[in-house]
Amino acid sequence: MAGAKEPVLVVPDYWEEACRHLMKKDRVMKRLIPEFGDACLQSRGDAFTTLARSIVGQQISVKAAQAVWDRFARLPRRMTPSAVLKLKVDDMRAAGLSARKIEYLVDLALHFDSGAIHVSQWNAMDDEAIIAELVAIRGIGRWTAEMFLIFHLMRPNVLPLDDVGLISGISKSYFSGDPVSRSDAREVAEAWQPYCSVATWYIWRSLDPLPVAY
């Protein structure tokens, strides 16, 4: 969109402290963290846009998701809940959205527009309370809510046990590739407290060096 400002990337202020802590407590982290230099978690955009993007991207490739998002993002003048609620279903379908994803995006917009989502209170709420708010929205499950906590709110101590990449990375780095249960993963992550989000980010990097941004 012409004249749109580039989103400012925000970096967590706890990152350096977390890296020092993890390298002291965990042999794998001691090896992994120096491999990635200054790269770290970054947050962009606003809460509504971040969640809308996560809905658009469900069950399709990253490339396809970006193409659909680009077409969808051109429909409203600004990506706000009230603007999305004014869009025509036919236009959303023409952008490449399925009927189900349109329902999810409308439900997301309704939750934000009606005040059912307490964005201004999130700083004072714990992770589980925010997850409970988010999973009440159609199309958002626990995994999406946890990704939101890590990438948007940059909460330091989220352990997304439903994440295939995390389980696979723990298997590779800690168990020589043997299958890993959720309780195995939890046990490994005890050494990561109170910075599970940071350790998870480095486990993801060990599988794919290209950082993910939501």
N, C-alpha and C positions, 0 to 999 in steps of 0.2 A: 504494500500500500504506500503510495507516495507520501512523503513527509513523516512516515511512522518512525519513531525513535527506536534505535537499537535498545533492547532490554539491557539494563545494567546487571552484570554478573556479580553476585554476592558470594563471598567466601567465608566459611565459619571461623569465628575467632578462637575456637578451641583446638584447631587442627594441629598446630605444632605441639602443643601440650599432649594431645592424644597420641601423636606419633611417638613422642618420647616414651610415654607410658607403655604403649603397645610393644615397642622394641625392647623394653626392659622386662616385660612380663611374658613374652611369647617368642619362641625361637623362629617360627615361620615368619612372623611379622618383622623380626629383626633382619631377616634376609630380604623380604619382599619390599618393605617401605623404601629403602634406599634406591631400588631399581627404577622408581617412578619420579624421582627428583621433586620438583616443586608442584607437580600436578595435584589437584585436590578437588573435593566436592564443590560444585557451583550451583547456585540457584538463580532462576530467571523468571520474569513474567509475574503474573498475579495468580492468586489461588484458583479463581474460576477458569482462567485460560489453561492452567496446568492440568486441572481435572478434565476439562473438555478434551484436551489433547490426548489424555490417557484413554478416554472412552473411544475417540476416533481411531486410535491405534490398536485397539483390541483385536487379536486373532488375524492380523494382517502384517505383512512385512514392513520394516521400517521405511523402505522406499515408497511403498504403496500408501502407508499412513501419511507420509509427508505430502504426497501428491493430493490426497483427499483433503488434508488439513488446509493446504494452500488454497484449494478451491472453496472450501467452506468458509475460511477466514475472510474471503473477499465479499461474502454476502452481507454481513452487517457493517454499518459504518464504523462501529467500534465493537470489540469483542466484550460485551457486557451481558449479564443475565437478561435484562429487560430487552436489549436489542435482539438477542437470540429468540426470545419468546414471540417477537413480532415477525420472524421469518416464515415464509411459506414452505409447507412440507414439500411441495413439488420442486422448489429451488434447492432444498437440502438433498433431496433424492438425486437431482441432476448433478450435485457436487460429488456424488459417489457414496453417500451414506445409506446404509440399510435402514429399513423401517424400524428395526429394534434400536439401532444406534440413535436414530432421531428421537425415539421415545426416551432414551437415556439422557440425551442432551437437554431435552425439554424438562425432564424431571430435575436434572442438575440445576438448570436455570431457575426453576420454580423454588427449589430449596434455598438458593442464594437470594432470589428476589423477595421471598416471603420472610426472610430473617430466621428461617429454621436452622441455618448454619451460622454459628456465632463467631465469625472471623475475628472480630475485635477482641474476643475473650480467649482466643487460642493460646496466647502467651501465658496465661494463668492456668490453662488446663493441662492435665497430664496426657500422655500419649494415648492411653486406652480410651479416655473420654472423647478425644478427637476422632479416634478410629470409629467409635460408636456413632458419632454424628455422620461420618462419611459413609459408612456401610448402610445407613438408612436410605441412601440415594440409590436408585435403580442403576445397575451396571457398574457399581463400585463395590468390590469385595475387599477382604482384608489385605490381600497383597497390594492392590492399588493404593489403599489407604496408607500402608507402610511405606511404599515408594514415595508417596506424597510427604510423609513425615521426614523421610531422609532427604529427598531432593528439594522440596519446597520450604518446609519449616526448618530443615537442617537440624533436626533433633539428634543428639549425639549417641543415643543408646538404643537404637532400634535393631532387633534381630529378626529379619524376615524369613522364618523357617519354611514358608511355602515357596521360597524362591529357588528355582531349579539351579540357577547359576551358583548360588551360595552353597547349596548342598554338594554340587558337583566339584566346586573349588575346594571345599573342605576335604572331600574324598581324595582329591588329587594331592593336596598339599600336606595333609595330616595322616592319611590312611593308605598311602601308596596306590590310590585308585580303587580300593575296596569299597563296596556299598556302605553308605552312611545313613543311620537312622536319625530321626529328629532329636532323640535323646543324646546320641553321639555328638551331634552338632551343638546342642545346648552345653554339653560338657566342655567341648573345645572353647566355646564362647565365654565360659566362666572367667578365663584369663583376660578376655577383652573388656570386661566391665570397667568403667562405665562408658566405654567408647565402642560399642558393638557396631554402630553405623559406619565408623571409620574403618574398622577391621573388615567389615562386609565390603566396603568400597574397594579395599586393596585385594580382597579375594576375587572380586569381579575383574579387577585389572589383571590379575594373574592368568585369567582365562582370555581376556580381550583387552589388550593394552589401551584401546581407544576409550577415553572416558565417556560415560553416558551423561547426558544432561536432559532434564525434563522441563 
